Amino acid sequence: MCKLRVYQCFIWFNLLCCVQWVYAFQQDTRVAFRYPITEKHTTIKVDGIVDKGEWEDYVLIDTLYNHDPSDQGLAAFRTEIKLTFDANQLYVFAKLYDDGERVIQSLQRDSDNSQWESDSFTVVIDPINKKQGGILVGVNAGGARVDGSLLVEPGRTTYSDTWDTQWKSATKQYDTHWVLEIAIPFNSLRYNNDNLEWGINFIRGHKAQNFYYTWTPFPLNFNGVDVNYMGTLVWPQVPEANNPIAFLKPYLTASAIKDNDLDLGETVSMDGGLDIKVPITKSLNADVALNPDFSNADVDQEITNITRFDISLPEQREFFLENADIFSNFGSYSIFPFFSRRIGLETPILYGARITGNLSGNLRVGVMNVQTQKDVDISAQNYTVAAFNHKVMSRSQLRGLFVNRQEIGVDSINDYARNFGGEFTFISKKGNLNTTIKYHGSVTDSKEKGSYFGINGGYSTRRFRAGWTLDVLGKDYRADVGFTPRLFNYDAEAESVVRKGYIFVNPFVTYKFFSKEEQSKLIFQGFRFYHNMFFNPDGSLNERDNNLAYDIFFKNTSRFTLMGTNNEVNLNVPTNFLGTEFDNLPVANYGFWNGIVSYSSDVRRKFTHTTSLTYGEFYNGNRFSSSLSGSIRFSYWANMGVTYDYNNISLPENYGNRNFHLLRIRAAISFTNNLFFNNVVQYNTQSQNFSVFSKLQWRYAPLSDAFLIYNQNNDTNGFDLTNRSIILKLTYRFAV
């Protein structure tokens, strides 16, 4: 039965590849939209003030197109854009007209709230001009900045704001418009001097009108930063960048730590380390982190997990975040052959080294090696990860991955686990059709071998979106540096873990109805349905959930969703959700349903709120859940919010009745564009943890920061202190 399903999927894959040729025609925006940049011949000061004659003689862009929430027509408000350059920098000027109403949510760096929820202007650039990557810089009307590297995934482009570079910007607000000036040093970019055409686009966020405008017109089912729909920046010549030999970023920390869990008294210590970035070529970088410190990484968000399996939390550590997509864009739904959070869980990291970038216009590579320290009862581990992404045909990709975890320092033990795999992604010229075929294998020192095979893809238009996933995961597939939670089924009776392979099928469809009336309060409404079906290796049903939702999006940014779910679970091991004081749920077939209703208010308001209610059955009992959140904004300098999640699980007889409470209080204060304070207080009765995380960050020089971090955890039973730390961290980045 399994082989039949795989064969059917191959047939569908071939049919979809044929369908894409029918829809392949499109306007090539890189051909239709071209900006001939000229060299600077006037004095330009990056101060947000337009001096007489400063920008008058340069080529003007004065037409932007609607992109989101509607991709029809021209922008209602004029935007003027000009560019120029000298031997050292690329300059960008923007004059953004409006009616004087502007939304500035925050002044924090690299914040979605600051950039995408505020009036803002963003420049995206593809200097290699191969639609494989690029950079993003943006500024909001209050001067808050964001920079990041573009991540090109099948069917879409996103970005990671962990990439930092040195550049300047200035804004100035007036009654009828605001002005932005940007200067990007050429030694902050990676490009080929012989390449006289770069991909480029401009995105204006006009949040007061709830609109995003772009220089090039393209369907709203693609993000504004999409590399496939950029225009072209045409150079007369590209200046030779005077790149330094290396960038050094040493750090020093002073820490006071008390850990009652490890029965340690209060310790005071100082530590240091060094981050090194070496430009090997114009498009290939080496990064080395010696004795890395991650104390300034944001705290993990507490969750309530009422599933049978582990839930992954996002990577927060800076070393693993930059260019992470070259290593992490493998696998699919809850199957990750490589998951960086597995590294350094038990002992600190001694060093990390990484090379990432383009070997050629079409070949992108990444190689990483990380060494952890030895502890009393834990051996040192060495991790090696290598990956490549090769562009083939118009936009398609061929990718490969190798992962090795090796225990070292113990001569009598040769403990290792290795993963390897390859994936081919077909992406249509328009980018609205993609299909990936993948195969991954694993082998250990005990000669245990496993495999994982999958097909997934999607097709999207302005109104319609459909997707599909087929995963076949063998029980012997082992990813020590990955994440495969559904392989591990905990038997509560035997108190042991049972490995079970499975087949996963996930089709989904979304359809939107856009409002045709100009005065309508709706942007669009539409339905979506998706089905998660898990089968045992013999083809019998393991678990399924069928979901149908209806969404309404309003012009004022509020939204409403109504959703129903029907579940069926063939529980194959005794399971306990609520605690050992209750009986285990027996092996049986369980069918249950629930309904969800949620509403989010206008995000542009000073006070916003979100409500979500869930009610229905849960295995052989009932479940009621609610999530309530509200936040208040004090001008642009402070955002404060509270979230409360409540879950009541009520099972019959002695199977259990529990209430789970999760409270999260957060505050983000922007004293200036370079001085920020973030505080998060969390209370979770499921994990029995109360935590406080506070971080004061001062960017006192370009790419150089001072942090003061306070972290505390208490047990919710008796409120005894678990651990506490106060850390002062100082970093300074300079070139040599």
GUDO-163194 format. One record per residue (C-alpha): x, y, z; residue number from 1; residue in one letter. Coordinates in steps of 0.02 Angstrom, whole numbers, plus 50000, padded with zeros to 5 digits. Last residue first. Layout:
% GUDO-163194
> u,v,w,num,residuo
> X,Y,Z,NUM,A
...
This chain:
% GUDO-163194
> u,v,w,num,residuo
> 52087,52240,50528,736,V
> 51907,52289,50556,735,A
> 51819,52324,50721,734,F
> 51673,52257,50822,733,R
> 51657,52285,51010,732,Y
> 51556,52178,51130,731,T
> 51520,52204,51315,730,L
> 51418,52086,51423,729,K
> 51357,52114,51600,728,L
> 51269,51962,51670,727,I
> 51155,51939,51821,726,I
> 51098,51761,51850,725,S
> 50968,51667,51951,724,R
> 50922,51486,51974,723,N
> 50786,51376,52046,722,T
> 50722,51493,52183,721,L
> 50580,51420,52284,720,D
> 50405,51482,52239,719,F
> 50320,51355,52350,718,G
> 50262,51255,52201,717,N
> 50286,51377,52056,716,T
> 50472,51336,52051,715,D
> 50571,51494,52020,714,N
> 50679,51553,51875,713,N
> 50778,51715,51863,712,Q
> 50871,51803,51722,711,N
> 50948,51976,51723,710,Y
> 51045,52040,51573,709,I
> 51146,52201,51552,708,L
> 51208,52215,51375,707,F
> 51335,52332,51293,706,A
> 51339,52330,51105,705,D
> 51451,52354,50953,704,S
> 51386,52338,50775,703,L
> 51417,52525,50748,702,P
> 51455,52606,50917,701,A
> 51362,52625,51083,700,Y
> 51223,52504,51040,699,R
> 51149,52497,51215,698,W
> 51047,52345,51263,697,Q
> 50955,52318,51428,696,L
> 50888,52142,51445,695,K
> 50766,52075,51574,694,S
> 50707,51895,51592,693,F
> 50595,51842,51737,692,V
> 50535,51663,51755,691,S
> 50404,51563,51849,690,F
> 50410,51378,51812,689,N
> 50300,51230,51853,688,Q
> 50314,51167,51673,687,S
> 50125,51147,51668,686,Q
> 50092,51290,51789,685,T
> 50179,51418,51679,684,N
> 50215,51596,51739,683,Y
> 50315,51710,51625,682,Q
> 50390,51885,51649,681,V
> 50475,51963,51497,680,V
> 50573,52126,51497,679,N
> 50654,52218,51354,678,N
> 50750,52382,51369,677,F
> 50823,52473,51220,676,F
> 50955,52606,51185,675,L
> 51013,52638,51006,674,N
> 50863,52715,50918,673,N
> 50821,52801,51082,672,T
> 50736,52756,51248,671,F
> 50646,52613,51163,670,S
> 50548,52514,51293,669,I
> 50483,52338,51265,668,A
> 50375,52264,51403,667,A
> 50308,52088,51418,666,R
> 50193,51996,51536,665,I
> 50158,51811,51501,664,R
> 50037,51705,51600,663,L
> 50011,51519,51569,662,L
> 49883,51421,51668,661,H
> 49846,51236,51652,660,F
> 49691,51162,51734,659,N
> 49684,50974,51760,658,R
> 49556,50834,51768,657,N
> 49620,50657,51754,656,G
> 49599,50480,51691,655,Y
> 49519,50430,51855,654,N
> 49340,50418,51790,653,E
> 49313,50535,51643,652,P
> 49436,50662,51567,651,L
> 49427,50851,51592,650,S
> 49567,50953,51515,649,I
> 49555,51139,51555,648,N
> 49677,51253,51465,647,N
> 49704,51438,51500,646,Y
> 49823,51555,51409,645,D
> 49848,51733,51471,644,Y
> 49946,51863,51372,643,T
> 49992,52036,51437,642,V
> 50070,52178,51340,641,G
> 50177,52334,51352,640,M
> 50248,52434,51208,639,N
> 50353,52588,51243,638,A
> 50442,52728,51149,637,W
> 50338,52754,50993,636,Y
> 50187,52838,51075,635,S
> 50142,52735,51229,634,F
> 50078,52573,51154,633,R
> 49960,52457,51245,632,I
> 49947,52270,51226,631,S
> 49812,52141,51254,630,G
> 49806,51953,51252,629,S
> 49677,51820,51289,628,L
> 49697,51636,51247,627,S
> 49559,51516,51295,626,S
> 49548,51328,51304,625,S
> 49409,51207,51349,624,F
> 49435,51021,51328,623,R
> 49323,50870,51353,622,N
> 49341,50684,51384,621,G
> 49376,50518,51297,620,N
> 49507,50591,51178,619,Y
> 49480,50779,51194,618,F
> 49307,50843,51150,617,E
> 49259,51021,51112,616,G
> 49292,51203,51151,615,Y
> 49425,51325,51092,614,T
> 49420,51514,51119,613,L
> 49540,51644,51047,612,S
> 49546,51829,51090,611,T
> 49669,51961,51029,610,T
> 49688,52140,51089,609,H
> 49758,52307,51035,608,T
> 49775,52473,51125,607,F
> 49871,52612,51038,606,K
> 49783,52565,50879,605,R
> 49876,52511,50722,604,R
> 49851,52325,50759,603,V
> 49663,52338,50732,602,D
> 49588,52196,50835,601,S
> 49617,52009,50825,600,S
> 49472,51885,50839,599,Y
> 49467,51697,50865,598,S
> 49339,51557,50863,597,V
> 49390,51375,50878,596,I
> 49285,51216,50873,595,G
> 49325,51042,50933,594,N
> 49301,50861,50881,593,W
> 49337,50686,50949,592,F
> 49367,50506,50896,591,G
> 49473,50389,51001,590,Y
> 49525,50211,50951,589,N
> 49604,50113,51094,588,A
> 49764,50083,51193,587,V
> 49724,50138,51369,586,P
> 49735,50317,51438,585,L
> 49847,50306,51590,584,N
> 49769,50326,51762,583,D
> 49800,50486,51859,582,F
> 49927,50529,51994,581,E
> 50062,50509,51860,580,T
> 50012,50673,51780,579,G
> 49896,50751,51651,578,L
> 49935,50685,51478,577,F
> 49966,50500,51510,576,N
> 49976,50376,51368,575,T
> 49962,50187,51350,574,P
> 50037,50143,51179,573,V
> 49955,50125,51007,572,N
> 49823,50261,51018,571,L
> 49721,50247,50859,570,N
> 49677,50432,50852,569,V
> 49534,50514,50757,568,E
> 49511,50701,50755,567,N
> 49382,50823,50685,566,N
> 49423,51008,50684,565,T
> 49315,51163,50660,564,G
> 49371,51342,50631,563,M
> 49300,51518,50636,562,L
> 49422,51660,50609,561,T
> 49407,51850,50625,560,F
> 49532,51984,50575,559,R
> 49576,52165,50615,558,S
> 49694,52259,50499,557,T
> 49575,52410,50473,556,N
> 49537,52344,50300,555,K
> 49460,52186,50374,554,F
> 49516,52006,50351,553,F
> 49385,51869,50369,552,I
> 49440,51688,50385,551,D
> 49340,51527,50373,550,Y
> 49418,51366,50435,549,A
> 49402,51179,50401,548,L
> 49516,51051,50483,547,N
> 49528,50862,50471,546,N
> 49640,50776,50598,545,D
> 49710,50602,50574,544,R
> 49801,50469,50674,543,E
> 49876,50296,50653,542,N
> 49774,50229,50509,541,L
> 49831,50065,50432,540,S
> 49953,50071,50284,539,G
> 50073,49935,50347,538,D
> 50201,50070,50393,537,P
> 50071,50152,50507,536,N
> 49977,50300,50436,535,F
> 49972,50482,50489,534,F
> 49846,50601,50411,533,M
> 49849,50789,50432,532,N
> 49709,50868,50330,531,H
> 49693,51049,50279,530,Y
> 49549,51164,50239,529,F
> 49547,51348,50202,528,R
> 49405,51467,50176,527,F
> 49394,51646,50120,526,G
> 49366,51827,50159,525,Q
> 49450,51977,50083,524,F
> 49493,52158,50114,523,I
> 49332,52194,50205,522,L
> 49260,52362,50260,521,K
> 49188,52388,50087,520,S
> 49189,52566,50020,519,Q
> 49286,52523,49861,518,E
> 49173,52375,49822,517,E
> 49256,52224,49740,516,K
> 49300,52133,49902,515,S
> 49420,51989,49876,514,F
> 49359,51810,49897,513,F
> 49503,51699,49950,512,K
> 49532,51511,49928,511,Y
> 49649,51399,50028,510,T
> 49682,51214,50001,509,V
> 49781,51085,50100,508,F
> 49845,50907,50076,507,P
> 49950,50827,50213,506,N
> 50000,50643,50208,505,V
> 50119,50567,50336,504,F
> 50182,50388,50332,503,I
> 50250,50317,50495,502,Y
> 50395,50237,50587,501,G
> 50377,50188,50768,500,K
> 50510,50199,50904,499,R
> 50444,50150,51075,498,V
> 50502,50251,51225,497,V
> 50494,50175,51399,496,S
> 50396,50195,51559,495,E
> 50317,50023,51531,494,A
> 50143,50089,51573,493,E
> 50171,50267,51508,492,A
> 50234,50205,51339,491,D
> 50313,50360,51260,490,Y
> 50305,50361,51071,489,N
> 50463,50427,50987,488,F
> 50462,50434,50797,487,L
> 50338,50577,50807,486,R
> 50472,50696,50873,485,P
> 50593,50696,50725,484,T
> 50711,50843,50758,483,F
> 50891,50840,50701,482,G
> 51067,50830,50772,481,V
> 51043,50651,50834,480,D
> 50943,50613,50678,479,A
> 50908,50427,50675,478,R
> 50801,50339,50545,477,Y
> 50770,50164,50615,476,D
> 50581,50188,50628,475,K
> 50569,50231,50443,474,G
> 50492,50397,50392,473,L
> 50385,50409,50235,472,V
> 50330,50589,50209,471,D
> 50200,50648,50082,470,L
> 50155,50831,50079,469,T
> 50035,50932,49973,468,W
> 49989,51112,49942,467,G
> 49852,51220,49869,466,A
> 49829,51408,49855,465,R
> 49695,51505,49765,464,F
> 49650,51688,49759,463,R
> 49808,51777,49699,462,R
> 49882,51615,49636,461,T
> 49971,51475,49725,460,S
> 50037,51300,49695,459,Y
> 50126,51198,49826,458,G
> 50251,51061,49858,457,G
> 50299,50906,49955,456,N
> 50375,50737,49920,455,I
> 50466,50633,50050,454,G
> 50582,50489,50089,453,F
> 50667,50455,50256,452,Y
> 50790,50315,50287,451,S
> 50872,50214,50424,450,G
> 51029,50114,50455,449,K
> 51096,50042,50618,448,E
> 51279,49996,50590,447,K
> 51316,50008,50778,446,S
> 51423,50162,50741,445,D
> 51268,50245,50669,444,T
> 51194,50269,50495,443,V
> 51062,50387,50427,442,S
> 50975,50418,50262,441,G
> 50882,50559,50178,440,H
> 50784,50565,50014,439,Y
> 50690,50714,49947,438,K
> 50577,50763,49803,437,I
> 50519,50944,49807,436,T
> 50379,51025,49707,435,T
> 50354,51209,49672,434,N
> 50223,51309,49577,433,L
> 50193,51496,49600,432,N
> 50374,51544,49568,431,G
> 50334,51625,49401,430,K
> 50474,51527,49318,429,K
> 50417,51367,49401,428,S
> 50513,51295,49547,427,I
> 50568,51112,49546,426,F
> 50652,51066,49709,425,T
> 50776,50922,49715,424,F
> 50832,50856,49883,423,E
> 50980,50754,49941,422,G
> 51024,50669,50102,421,G
> 51153,50619,50229,420,F
> 51147,50589,50416,419,N
> 51282,50520,50529,418,R
> 51283,50459,50708,417,A
> 51442,50426,50804,416,Y
> 51510,50334,50956,415,D
> 51684,50261,50936,414,N
> 51721,50221,51118,413,I
> 51884,50151,51189,412,S
> 51988,50304,51147,411,D
> 51870,50427,51234,410,V
> 51914,50608,51187,409,G
> 51787,50621,51047,408,I
> 51605,50578,51020,407,E
> 51557,50611,50840,406,Q
> 51400,50690,50770,405,R
> 51406,50700,50580,404,N
> 51285,50789,50464,403,V
> 51287,50789,50273,402,F
> 51163,50885,50165,401,L
> 51130,50907,49978,400,G
> 51023,51025,49877,399,R
> 50972,51039,49694,398,L
> 50868,51193,49661,397,Q
> 50750,51257,49527,396,S
> 50744,51438,49470,395,R
> 50772,51437,49282,394,S
> 50860,51270,49256,393,M
> 50974,51226,49401,392,V
> 51028,51324,49554,391,K
> 51144,51226,49667,390,H
> 51119,51227,49856,389,N
> 51256,51144,49959,388,F
> 51270,51077,50135,387,A
> 51401,51021,50260,386,A
> 51378,50995,50446,385,V
> 51511,50934,50567,384,T
> 51479,50912,50752,383,Y
> 51609,50863,50881,382,N
> 51558,50801,51052,381,Q
> 51650,50802,51217,380,A
> 51604,50662,51336,379,S
> 51482,50688,51478,378,I
> 51504,50625,51656,377,D
> 51630,50753,51720,376,V
> 51609,50874,51574,375,D
> 51696,50884,51407,374,K
> 51674,51041,51302,373,Q
> 51580,51054,51138,372,T
> 51658,51071,50965,371,Q
> 51567,51144,50815,370,V
> 51609,51125,50631,369,N
> 51511,51207,50491,368,M
> 51517,51200,50301,367,V
> 51396,51296,50191,366,G
> 51383,51311,50003,365,V
> 51295,51411,49868,364,R
> 51318,51365,49685,363,L
> 51233,51462,49545,362,N
> 51336,51622,49534,361,G
> 51490,51530,49593,360,S
> 51566,51476,49758,359,L
> 51427,51572,49845,358,N
> 51418,51593,50033,357,G
> 51451,51505,50196,356,T
> 51605,51448,50293,355,I
> 51581,51406,50477,354,R
> 51683,51380,50634,353,A
> 51619,51353,50810,352,G
> 51718,51340,50970,351,Y
> 51712,51272,51147,350,L
> 51523,51254,51157,349,I
> 51454,51227,51331,348,P
> 51393,51056,51390,347,T
> 51225,50967,51385,346,E
> 51123,51060,51254,345,L
> 51271,51123,51153,344,G
> 51207,51067,50983,343,I
> 51029,51000,50974,342,R
> 50969,51178,50948,341,R
> 51047,51172,50775,340,S
> 50912,51062,50699,339,F
> 50970,50957,50551,338,F
> 50871,50814,50474,337,P
> 50713,50912,50518,336,F
> 50549,50816,50513,335,I
> 50407,50913,50596,334,S
> 50329,50952,50425,333,Y
> 50470,50952,50299,332,S
> 50651,50901,50277,331,G
> 50792,51017,50226,330,F
> 50806,51206,50228,329,N
> 50907,51205,50391,328,S
> 51088,51206,50332,327,F
> 51086,51339,50194,326,I
> 50944,51425,50288,325,D
> 51054,51465,50439,324,A
> 51146,51604,50348,323,N
> 51160,51695,50516,322,E
> 51060,51603,50647,321,L
> 51181,51476,50718,320,F
> 51309,51602,50783,319,F
> 51172,51717,50847,318,E
> 51088,51595,50965,317,R
> 50898,51604,50969,316,Q
> 50848,51442,50878,315,E
> 50661,51418,50877,314,P
> 50574,51299,50999,313,L
> 50525,51125,50943,312,S
> 50375,51036,51017,311,I
> 50394,50863,51092,310,D
> 50257,50736,51065,309,F
> 50094,50673,51141,308,R
> 50009,50843,51125,307,T
> 49949,50950,51270,306,I
> 50099,51067,51266,305,N
> 50074,51233,51357,304,T
> 50212,51352,51301,303,I
> 50345,51464,51378,302,E
> 50434,51578,51255,301,Q
> 50621,51550,51254,300,D
> 50725,51696,51318,299,V
> 50810,51809,51192,298,D
> 50995,51780,51163,297,A
> 51106,51899,51266,296,N
> 51185,51756,51364,295,S
> 51242,51667,51207,294,F
> 51431,51666,51236,293,D
> 51551,51589,51112,292,P
> 51717,51517,51173,291,N
> 51797,51555,51005,290,L
> 51673,51593,50866,289,A
> 51741,51581,50689,288,V
> 51653,51643,50533,287,D
> 51717,51623,50354,286,A
> 51635,51717,50212,285,N
> 51607,51687,50027,284,L
> 51530,51814,49906,283,S
> 51668,51939,49868,282,K
> 51797,51809,49918,281,T
> 51867,51745,50083,280,I
> 51788,51885,50185,279,P
> 51844,51839,50363,278,V
> 51727,51858,50511,277,K
> 51798,51826,50684,276,I
> 51702,51813,50848,275,D
> 51806,51814,51007,274,L
> 51786,51760,51185,273,G
> 51787,51818,51363,272,G
> 51743,51767,51539,271,D
> 51728,51839,51712,270,M
> 51659,51750,51863,269,S
> 51553,51766,52019,268,V
> 51475,51610,52092,267,T
> 51326,51593,52209,266,E
> 51314,51420,52282,265,G
> 51291,51267,52177,264,L
> 51166,51130,52215,263,D
> 51141,51097,52029,262,L
> 50958,51145,52041,261,D
> 51001,51283,52165,260,N
> 51096,51381,52033,259,D
> 51162,51554,52081,258,K
> 51255,51655,51950,257,I
> 51349,51822,51955,256,A
> 51426,51857,51786,255,S
> 51552,51978,51709,254,A
> 51565,51957,51522,253,T
> 51692,52014,51393,252,L
> 51672,52006,51204,251,Y
> 51785,52016,51054,250,P
> 51716,52057,50881,249,K
> 51847,52052,50744,248,L
> 51814,52089,50561,247,F
> 51943,52022,50440,246,A
> 52062,52067,50298,245,I
> 51968,52228,50264,244,P
> 51869,52251,50103,243,N
> 51910,52403,49997,242,N
> 51765,52381,49878,241,A
> 51804,52406,49695,240,E
> 51672,52522,49625,239,P
> 51542,52449,49507,238,V
> 51538,52527,49334,237,Q
> 51402,52609,49230,236,P
> 51284,52513,49345,235,W
> 51105,52456,49308,234,V
> 50994,52418,49460,233,L
> 50864,52295,49397,232,T
> 50687,52266,49457,231,G
> 50640,52132,49581,230,M
> 50500,52007,49557,229,Y
> 50591,51841,49575,228,N
> 50687,51895,49730,227,V
> 50529,51913,49834,226,D
> 50546,52052,49964,225,V
> 50364,52108,49945,224,G
> 50308,51932,49987,223,N
> 50219,51833,49851,222,F
> 50032,51794,49858,221,N
> 50012,51982,49829,220,L
> 50040,51962,49642,219,P
> 50171,52073,49559,218,F
> 50197,52257,49516,217,P
> 50375,52325,49530,216,T
> 50418,52476,49639,215,W
> 50319,52408,49786,214,T
> 50179,52478,49896,213,Y
> 50116,52409,50061,212,Y
> 49949,52470,50126,211,F
> 49862,52487,50294,210,N
> 49822,52672,50262,209,Q
> 49910,52727,50423,208,A
> 50028,52582,50391,207,K
> 50103,52651,50232,206,H
> 50242,52523,50217,205,G
> 50347,52565,50065,204,R
> 50440,52424,49981,203,I
> 50582,52455,49859,202,F
> 50660,52328,49742,201,N
> 50831,52281,49676,200,I
> 50918,52146,49572,199,G
> 51093,52195,49521,198,W
> 51163,52226,49347,197,E
> 51343,52275,49308,196,L
> 51422,52110,49364,195,N
> 51608,52126,49334,194,D
> 51639,52191,49510,193,N
> 51561,52034,49585,192,N
> 51461,52064,49743,191,Y
> 51456,52046,49932,190,R
> 51403,52202,50024,189,L
> 51466,52287,50183,188,S
> 51628,52338,50093,187,N
> 51518,52437,49973,186,F
> 51464,52551,50115,185,P
> 51275,52577,50123,184,I
> 51215,52758,50141,183,A
> 51030,52790,50173,182,I
> 50925,52949,50170,181,E
> 50741,52958,50220,180,L
> 50618,53102,50209,179,V
> 50443,53117,50280,178,W
> 50290,53195,50200,177,H
> 50146,53318,50219,176,T
> 50180,53394,50391,175,D
> 50366,53352,50398,174,Y
> 50468,53210,50473,173,Q
> 50656,53188,50454,172,K
> 50747,53023,50437,171,T
> 50930,52972,50441,170,A
> 51024,52816,50388,169,S
> 51198,52742,50398,168,K
> 51271,52571,50362,167,W
> 51375,52437,50448,166,Q
> 51312,52259,50432,165,T
> 51207,52141,50534,164,D
> 51131,51974,50482,163,W
> 51018,51911,50622,162,T
> 50869,51992,50536,161,D
> 50830,51837,50435,160,S
> 50730,51858,50275,159,Y
> 50587,51780,50177,158,T
> 50570,51734,49993,157,T
> 50435,51618,49927,156,R
> 50392,51469,49817,155,G
> 50532,51355,49874,154,P
> 50636,51455,49999,153,E
> 50752,51600,49964,152,V
> 50812,51676,50127,151,L
> 50860,51860,50112,150,L
> 50989,51926,50235,149,S
> 50943,52058,50361,148,G
> 50942,52240,50412,147,D
> 50816,52336,50515,146,V
> 50821,52516,50574,145,R
> 50717,52629,50686,144,A
> 50722,52810,50621,143,G
> 50548,52866,50676,142,G
> 50477,52852,50500,141,A
> 50536,52672,50490,140,N
> 50700,52616,50413,139,V
> 50745,52466,50305,138,G
> 50892,52366,50241,137,V
> 50877,52196,50156,136,L
> 51010,52084,50083,135,I
> 51024,51955,49945,134,G
> 50990,51775,49901,133,G
> 50975,51647,49762,132,Q
> 50892,51754,49628,131,K
> 51053,51752,49526,130,K
> 51089,51939,49525,129,N
> 51243,51924,49638,128,I
> 51199,52096,49709,127,P
> 51018,52046,49752,126,D
> 50955,52201,49844,125,I
> 50802,52237,49951,124,V
> 50768,52417,50006,123,V
> 50635,52451,50138,122,T
> 50536,52607,50185,121,F
> 50426,52621,50339,120,S
> 50262,52678,50416,119,D
> 50245,52552,50557,118,S
> 50186,52372,50580,117,E
> 50315,52304,50458,116,W
> 50467,52396,50523,115,Q
> 50453,52438,50707,114,S
> 50337,52296,50757,113,N
> 50435,52174,50651,112,D
> 50588,52225,50753,111,S
> 50768,52227,50695,110,D
> 50810,52381,50799,109,R
> 50684,52452,50921,108,Q
> 50607,52624,50889,107,L
> 50427,52564,50907,106,S
> 50250,52570,50839,105,Q
> 50268,52720,50726,104,I
> 50103,52748,50634,103,V
> 50090,52905,50529,102,R
> 49952,53030,50490,101,E
> 50021,53185,50403,100,G
> 49920,53159,50245,99,D
> 50059,53064,50157,98,D
> 50210,53091,50045,97,Y
> 50367,52985,50058,96,L
> 50529,53063,49999,95,K
> 50660,52927,49977,94,A
> 50848,52941,49947,93,F
> 50969,52795,49931,92,V
> 51159,52810,49927,91,Y
> 51282,52669,49885,90,L
> 51451,52697,49965,89,Q
> 51640,52699,49944,88,N
> 51691,52759,49771,87,A
> 51533,52860,49749,86,D
> 51353,52809,49723,85,F
> 51181,52870,49671,84,T
> 50999,52826,49701,83,L
> 50833,52917,49693,82,K
> 50658,52878,49756,81,I
> 50502,52988,49760,80,E
> 50342,52916,49836,79,T
> 50169,52979,49794,78,R
> 50015,52925,49891,77,F
> 49871,52820,49823,76,A
> 49989,52686,49759,75,A
> 49944,52628,49584,74,L
> 49820,52492,49539,73,G
> 49782,52313,49593,72,Q
> 49890,52210,49711,71,D
> 49773,52235,49859,70,S
> 49816,52200,50042,69,P
> 49959,52216,49994,68,D
> 50048,52260,49833,67,H
> 49991,52428,49768,66,N
> 50112,52498,49640,65,Y
> 50244,52633,49657,64,L
> 50277,52776,49537,63,T
> 50399,52919,49568,62,D
> 50569,52843,49525,61,I
> 50688,52986,49484,60,L
> 50859,52984,49401,59,V
> 50980,53103,49488,58,Y
> 51000,53289,49457,57,D
> 50898,53361,49601,56,E
> 50969,53265,49749,55,W
> 51082,53391,49838,54,E
> 51041,53544,49732,53,G
> 50967,53637,49879,52,K
> 50983,53537,50039,51,D
> 50861,53396,50075,50,V
> 50870,53359,50261,49,I
> 50862,53178,50320,48,G
> 51041,53189,50384,47,D
> 51146,53080,50268,46,V
> 51239,53225,50189,45,K
> 51262,53220,50002,44,I
> 51378,53339,49910,43,T
> 51346,53333,49724,42,T
> 51423,53235,49580,41,H
> 51376,53059,49634,40,K
> 51393,52926,49499,39,E
> 51241,52876,49399,38,T
> 51116,52734,49425,37,I
> 51017,52674,49276,36,P
> 50859,52601,49357,35,Y
> 50774,52460,49261,34,R
> 50597,52396,49276,33,F
> 50536,52295,49125,32,A
> 50682,52174,49112,31,V
> 50699,52133,49297,30,R
> 50509,52132,49305,29,T
> 50497,51987,49182,28,D
> 50314,51991,49131,27,Q
> 50246,51815,49143,26,Q
> 50217,51661,49038,25,F
> 50241,51496,49131,24,A
> 50059,51459,49164,23,Y
> 50039,51318,49037,22,V
> 50215,51262,49074,21,W
> 50166,51240,49256,20,Q
> 50034,51110,49212,19,V
> 50165,50991,49144,18,C
> 50263,50995,49307,17,C
> 50098,50966,49399,16,L
> 50065,50809,49296,15,L
> 50239,50742,49333,14,N
> 50217,50768,49520,13,F
> 50045,50688,49517,12,W
> 50118,50532,49439,11,I
> 50258,50528,49567,10,F
> 50128,50543,49705,9,C
> 50034,50393,49638,8,Q
> 50193,50288,49643,7,Y
> 50224,50338,49824,6,V
> 50046,50289,49872,5,R
> 50062,50121,49784,4,L
> 50227,50086,49873,3,K
> 50143,50117,50042,2,C
> 50000,50000,50000,1,M
